[in-house]
């Protein structure tokens, strides 16, 4: 097992009523912490990198580390490119070895979103085992290169969702349902659970065709997570919380041991903190023991 695309593991999740955690990484150390947590919990895993960290760390380096870790791990692991707005970069990273690519053309008009998404789907299916994620409607907030203000955010229309999935052949699908990137400004964000359940019903009633993705996991309460799982969420993206954890764990460690100058210990502190956050998410998503 070990190296898998996102469709294989999210389809199982959708059937089983749980979700696979998809955790954004910005450093190799963080990536190792995420993998350690999933191994501890015996959970299937999706490692995600947005475009900027992919470019900064170099996709070939990320893939080499991913394959090394995945080949040693007793769990299935997918490597996902998050929110990429460039068709050609999606294709390139499928060639390099990412196993799920998200083409985010959600800011384009409907027909153009379909055209770009289909182009990535056709290429990835012809040239690799990678699966492809598409998005319809827009998720507010900032995720790497994609910025959407709250008044620009548009929820996903269920009829259009069915057309989008049919015409693009996309493997997994992210409908905008009111979750947001970044940190929620309110304790009870307006999430349209019914819309999510309706889209799931329309796409996956007879059998699981196209597992659904929830963006903006950071800050959602346990109750919201549970309701989103019931509405069909099979992949949960968690990004901001991991960035905060990395920065806070680094800051706290160095503040407490200002004179130590031992980089390995800073890395261990970060990795421990990441492991604990990811472990908590895996428990909430119900995917512990599912690998
Ligand atoms: Zn997202």
Boltz pocket constraint, residues with backbone or C-beta under 6 A from the ligand:
constraints:
  - pocket:
      binder: B
      contacts: [[A, 83], [A, 139], [A, 143], [A, 181], [A, 215], [A, 216], [A, 237]]
      max_distance: 6.0
